[in-house]
Amino acid sequence: QVQLVESGGGLVQAGGSLRLSCAASGITFSNYAMAWFRQAPGKEREFAGRINSSGGTTNYADSVKGQFTISRDNAKNTVYLQMNSLKPEDTAVYFCAAIYKLRDRYSTRRNDYDYWGQGTQVTVSS
């Protein structure tokens, strides 16, 4: 059974930082590219960034470029999202997602991803 479990969300003041984690089980983690999406209240789920299976390549949405950093530790089956200089508009539920590496085309589309976590809430107060 595949599980992706996000953690690290919470309430933070504007300008602060958070690091989210996503622990994977039930898959050979190093065979999967990983992505982070987010969904703000009343909005569609949107791509935030992704990292390839080896961790050598990352891509980010323009809205978070330079603010968010994705990394992974394949020995720990975990992907991370470091979020700095947080703003109220970063408030959302953050989801991690996995796509098998041979189908990875640097996709930003949610429907391309094979597995999803349940999400973790991030709230940024002004």
Accessible surface in RSA format (square Angstrom, percent):
REM  Atomic radii and reference values for relative SASA: ProtOr
REM  Chains: A
REM  Algorithm: Lee & Richards
REM  Probe-radius: 1.40
REM  Slices: 20
REM RES _ NUM      All-atoms   Total-Side   Main-Chain    Non-polar    All polar
REM                ABS   REL    ABS   REL    ABS   REL    ABS   REL    ABS   REL
RES GLN A   1   187.83 105.0 121.95  89.1  65.88 156.8  54.12 115.2 133.70 101.4
RES VAL A   2    43.57  28.7  21.14  19.1  22.43  54.0  21.14  18.4  22.43  60.8
RES GLN A   3    92.08  51.5  88.22  64.5   3.86   9.2  13.54  28.8  78.55  59.6
RES LEU A   4     7.94   4.4   0.37   0.3   7.58  19.0   0.37   0.3   7.58  20.4
RES VAL A   5    84.08  55.3  79.89  72.3   4.19  10.1  81.84  71.1   2.24   6.1
RES GLU A   6    17.41  10.0   1.78   1.3  15.63  37.2   0.00   0.0  17.41  14.2
RES SER A   7    58.70  49.6  54.30  72.5   4.40  10.1  39.98  85.1  18.72  26.2
RES GLY A   8    38.30  47.2   0.00   N/A  38.30  47.2  25.49  69.9  12.81  28.7
RES GLY A   9    29.43  36.3   0.00   N/A  29.43  36.3   2.31   6.3  27.11  60.7
RES GLY A  10    29.77  36.7   0.00   N/A  29.77  36.7  29.65  81.4   0.12   0.3
RES LEU A  11   133.77  74.5 100.11  71.6  33.65  84.6 100.11  70.3  33.65  90.6
RES VAL A  12    23.74  15.6  18.22  16.5   5.53  13.3  23.74  20.6   0.00   0.0
RES GLN A  13   138.61  77.5 135.49  99.0   3.12   7.4  37.42  79.7 101.19  76.7
RES ALA A  14    50.57  46.5  26.66  41.1  23.91  54.4  27.05  38.1  23.52  62.3
RES GLY A  15    56.84  70.1   0.00   N/A  56.84  70.1  30.56  83.9  26.28  58.8
RES GLY A  16    21.89  27.0   0.00   N/A  21.89  27.0  21.08  57.9   0.81   1.8
RES SER A  17    57.64  48.7  38.06  50.8  19.58  45.1  21.76  46.3  35.88  50.3
RES LEU A  18    35.46  19.8  31.00  22.2   4.46  11.2  35.46  24.9   0.00   0.0
RES ARG A  19   132.36  55.6 116.18  59.2  16.18  38.5  28.69  39.2 103.67  62.8
RES LEU A  20     0.00   0.0   0.00   0.0   0.00   0.0   0.00   0.0   0.00   0.0
RES SER A  21    25.16  21.3  25.16  33.6   0.00   0.0  11.00  23.4  14.16  19.8
RES CYS A  22     0.00   0.0   0.00   0.0   0.00   0.0   0.00   0.0   0.00   0.0
RES ALA A  23    49.74  45.7  47.18  72.8   2.56   5.8  47.34  66.7   2.40   6.4
RES ALA A  24     7.45   6.9   0.21   0.3   7.25  16.5   0.69   1.0   6.77  17.9
RES SER A  25    53.09  44.9  50.11  66.9   2.98   6.9  44.08  93.9   9.01  12.6
RES GLY A  26    54.17  66.8   0.00   N/A  54.17  66.8  22.59  62.0  31.58  70.7
RES ILE A  27    25.66  14.6   3.69   2.8  21.97  53.0  13.44   9.7  12.23  33.2
RES THR A  28    84.19  59.9  74.13  75.1  10.06  24.0  42.17  56.6  42.02  63.5
RES PHE A  29     4.24   2.1   0.66   0.4   3.58   9.3   0.66   0.4   3.58  10.2
RES SER A  30    51.55  43.6  43.96  58.7   7.59  17.5  23.08  49.2  28.47  39.9
RES ASN A  31    40.79  28.1  40.79  39.4   0.00   0.0   0.17   0.4  40.62  39.3
RES TYR A  32    27.85  13.0  27.85  15.8   0.00   0.0   4.15   3.1  23.69  29.2
RES ALA A  33     0.44   0.4   0.44   0.7   0.00   0.0   0.44   0.6   0.00   0.0
RES MET A  34     0.01   0.0   0.00   0.0   0.01   0.0   0.01   0.0   0.00   0.0
RES ALA A  35     0.00   0.0   0.00   0.0   0.00   0.0   0.00   0.0   0.00   0.0
RES TRP A  36     0.04   0.0   0.04   0.0   0.00   0.0   0.04   0.0   0.00   0.0
RES PHE A  37     1.64   0.8   1.64   1.0   0.00   0.0   1.64   1.0   0.00   0.0
RES ARG A  38    18.77   7.9  18.74   9.6   0.04   0.1   2.53   3.5  16.24   9.8
RES GLN A  39    57.00  31.9  53.66  39.2   3.33   7.9  11.13  23.7  45.87  34.8
RES ALA A  40    22.52  20.7  19.24  29.7   3.28   7.5  19.44  27.4   3.07   8.1
RES PRO A  41   110.56  80.6  83.05  75.7  27.51 100.0  95.62  78.9  14.94  92.9
RES GLY A  42    91.81 113.2   0.00   N/A  91.81 113.2  45.71 125.4  46.10 103.2
RES LYS A  43   142.98  69.8 130.17  79.9  12.81  30.5  80.86  72.8  62.12  66.2
RES GLU A  44   142.96  82.1 133.56 101.0   9.40  22.4  59.79 115.6  83.17  67.9
RES ARG A  45    48.82  20.5  34.51  17.6  14.32  34.1   0.00   0.0  48.82  29.6
RES GLU A  46    76.34  43.8  72.37  54.8   3.97   9.4  28.92  55.9  47.42  38.7
RES PHE A  47    23.00  11.5  13.79   8.5   9.21  24.0  13.79   8.4   9.21  26.3
RES ALA A  48     0.98   0.9   0.35   0.5   0.62   1.4   0.98   1.4   0.00   0.0
RES GLY A  49     0.25   0.3   0.00   N/A   0.25   0.3   0.25   0.7   0.00   0.0
RES ARG A  50     0.75   0.3   0.75   0.4   0.00   0.0   0.46   0.6   0.29   0.2
RES ILE A  51     3.43   2.0   3.43   2.6   0.00   0.0   3.43   2.5   0.00   0.0
RES ASN A  52    33.01  22.8  33.01  31.9   0.00   0.0   8.13  19.6  24.88  24.0
RES SER A  53    17.92  15.1  16.72  22.3   1.19   2.7   0.18   0.4  17.74  24.8
RES SER A  54    86.41  73.0  55.57  74.2  30.83  71.0  49.49 105.4  36.91  51.7
RES GLY A  55    28.92  35.7   0.00   N/A  28.92  35.7   6.39  17.5  22.53  50.5
RES GLY A  56    67.81  83.6   0.00   N/A  67.81  83.6  34.17  93.8  33.64  75.3
RES THR A  57    46.92  33.4  43.08  43.7   3.84   9.1  24.00  32.2  22.92  34.6
RES THR A  58    51.71  36.8  32.15  32.6  19.55  46.6  10.29  13.8  41.41  62.6
RES ASN A  59    54.58  37.6  50.35  48.7   4.23  10.2  17.21  41.4  37.37  36.1
RES TYR A  60    44.14  20.6  28.80  16.4  15.34  39.9  25.44  19.1  18.69  23.0
RES ALA A  61    21.54  19.8  14.86  22.9   6.69  15.2  21.54  30.3   0.00   0.0
RES ASP A  62   123.91  86.8 100.03  99.6  23.88  56.5  38.59  90.8  85.32  85.1
RES SER A  63    67.97  57.4  40.55  54.1  27.43  63.2  49.26 104.9  18.71  26.2
RES VAL A  64     0.79   0.5   0.44   0.4   0.35   0.9   0.79   0.7   0.00   0.0
RES LYS A  65   124.57  60.8 101.18  62.1  23.39  55.7  62.24  56.0  62.33  66.4
RES GLY A  66    84.05 103.6   0.00   N/A  84.05 103.6  43.45 119.2  40.60  90.9
RES GLN A  67    20.12  11.3  14.88  10.9   5.24  12.5  17.93  38.2   2.20   1.7
RES PHE A  68     4.46   2.2   0.25   0.2   4.21  10.9   0.25   0.2   4.21  12.0
RES THR A  69    75.13  53.4  74.12  75.1   1.02   2.4  47.47  63.8  27.67  41.8
RES ILE A  70     5.59   3.2   0.31   0.2   5.28  12.7   0.31   0.2   5.28  14.3
RES SER A  71    51.52  43.5  50.27  67.1   1.25   2.9  36.17  77.0  15.36  21.5
RES ARG A  72    30.84  12.9   3.21   1.6  27.64  65.8   3.70   5.1  27.14  16.4
RES ASP A  73    44.64  31.3  40.37  40.2   4.27  10.1  14.51  34.1  30.13  30.0
RES ASN A  74    51.01  35.2  34.43  33.3  16.59  39.9  21.44  51.6  29.58  28.6
RES ALA A  75   101.14  93.0  55.89  86.2  45.25 102.9  67.80  95.5  33.34  88.3
RES LYS A  76   139.81  68.2 119.72  73.5  20.09  47.8  72.63  65.4  67.18  71.6
RES ASN A  77    56.07  38.7  56.07  54.2   0.00   0.0   5.00  12.0  51.07  49.4
RES THR A  78    13.41   9.5  13.41  13.6   0.00   0.0   5.07   6.8   8.35  12.6
RES VAL A  79     0.05   0.0   0.05   0.0   0.00   0.0   0.05   0.0   0.00   0.0
RES TYR A  80    30.22  14.1  30.22  17.2   0.00   0.0  15.58  11.7  14.64  18.0
RES LEU A  81     1.10   0.6   1.10   0.8   0.00   0.0   1.10   0.8   0.00   0.0
RES GLN A  82    54.58  30.5  54.45  39.8   0.13   0.3  26.99  57.4  27.59  20.9
RES MET A  83     0.00   0.0   0.00   0.0   0.00   0.0   0.00   0.0   0.00   0.0
RES ASN A  84    59.00  40.7  59.00  57.0   0.00   0.0  16.43  39.5  42.57  41.1
RES SER A  85    71.40  60.3  66.25  88.4   5.15  11.9  30.25  64.4  41.15  57.6
RES LEU A  86     1.45   0.8   0.00   0.0   1.45   3.7   0.00   0.0   1.45   3.9
RES LYS A  87    82.00  40.0  81.95  50.3   0.05   0.1  43.02  38.7  38.98  41.5
RES PRO A  88    56.19  41.0  49.10  44.8   7.09  25.8  49.47  40.8   6.73  41.8
RES GLU A  89   121.26  69.6  95.78  72.5  25.48  60.7  61.26 118.5  60.00  49.0
RES ASP A  90     1.83   1.3   1.83   1.8   0.00   0.0   0.00   0.0   1.83   1.8
RES THR A  91    29.63  21.1  27.47  27.8   2.17   5.2  25.42  34.1   4.21   6.4
RES ALA A  92     1.59   1.5   1.11   1.7   0.48   1.1   1.59   2.2   0.00   0.0
RES VAL A  93    44.40  29.2  44.27  40.1   0.13   0.3  44.27  38.5   0.13   0.3
RES TYR A  94     0.00   0.0   0.00   0.0   0.00   0.0   0.00   0.0   0.00   0.0
RES PHE A  95    19.26   9.6  19.26  11.9   0.00   0.0  19.26  11.7   0.00   0.0
RES CYS A  96     0.00   0.0   0.00   0.0   0.00   0.0   0.00   0.0   0.00   0.0
RES ALA A  97     0.00   0.0   0.00   0.0   0.00   0.0   0.00   0.0   0.00   0.0
RES ALA A  98     0.00   0.0   0.00   0.0   0.00   0.0   0.00   0.0   0.00   0.0
RES ILE A  99     0.72   0.4   0.72   0.5   0.00   0.0   0.72   0.5   0.00   0.0
RES TYR A 100    72.90  34.0  72.90  41.5   0.00   0.0  45.03  33.8  27.87  34.4
RES LYS A 101    84.50  41.2  73.12  44.9  11.38  27.1  29.40  26.5  55.10  58.7
RES LEU A 102   120.88  67.3 108.17  77.4  12.71  32.0 110.50  77.6  10.39  27.9
RES ARG A 103   119.77  50.3 107.78  54.9  11.99  28.6  65.47  89.5  54.29  32.9
RES ASP A 104    19.66  13.8  10.63  10.6   9.02  21.3   2.36   5.6  17.29  17.2
RES ARG A 105   176.45  74.1 158.01  80.5  18.45  43.9  74.37 101.6 102.09  61.9
RES TYR A 106   120.96  56.5 109.52  62.3  11.43  29.8  73.43  55.2  47.53  58.6
RES SER A 107    10.41   8.8   3.90   5.2   6.50  15.0  10.11  21.5   0.30   0.4
RES THR A 108    73.62  52.4  61.40  62.2  12.22  29.1  34.42  46.2  39.20  59.3
RES ARG A 109   162.34  68.2 157.25  80.2   5.09  12.1  66.78  91.3  95.56  57.9
RES ARG A 110    94.92  39.9  90.53  46.1   4.39  10.5  29.66  40.5  65.26  39.6
RES ASN A 111   138.85  95.8 107.96 104.3  30.89  74.4  31.80  76.5 107.05 103.5
RES ASP A 112    35.26  24.7  28.98  28.8   6.29  14.9  10.42  24.5  24.84  24.8
RES TYR A 113    13.93   6.5   0.35   0.2  13.59  35.4   0.20   0.2  13.73  16.9
RES ASP A 114    53.36  37.4  24.71  24.6  28.65  67.8  15.39  36.2  37.97  37.9
RES TYR A 115    77.29  36.1  74.28  42.3   3.01   7.8  40.42  30.4  36.87  45.4
RES TRP A 116    68.47  27.5  46.68  22.6  21.79  51.2  36.72  19.6  31.75  51.5
RES GLY A 117     5.12   6.3   0.00   N/A   5.12   6.3   0.50   1.4   4.62  10.3
RES GLN A 118   163.38  91.4 143.73 105.0  19.65  46.8  61.86 131.7 101.52  77.0
RES GLY A 119    21.29  26.3   0.00   N/A  21.29  26.3   0.26   0.7  21.03  47.1
RES THR A 120    19.61  13.9  13.97  14.2   5.64  13.4   7.95  10.7  11.66  17.6
RES GLN A 121    84.77  47.4  75.74  55.4   9.02  21.5  48.95 104.2  35.82  27.2
RES VAL A 122     0.00   0.0   0.00   0.0   0.00   0.0   0.00   0.0   0.00   0.0
RES THR A 123    48.28  34.3  48.28  48.9   0.00   0.0  36.54  49.1  11.74  17.7
RES VAL A 124     7.03   4.6   0.00   0.0   7.03  16.9   0.00   0.0   7.03  19.1
RES SER A 125    41.39  35.0  34.92  46.6   6.47  14.9  34.58  73.6   6.80   9.5
RES SER A 126   130.60 110.4  68.94  92.0  61.66 142.0  56.11 119.5  74.49 104.4
END  Absolute sums over single chains surface
CHAIN  1 A     6393.9       4846.8       1547.1       3110.9       3283.1
END  Absolute sums over all chains
TOTAL          6393.9       4846.8       1547.1       3110.9       3283.1
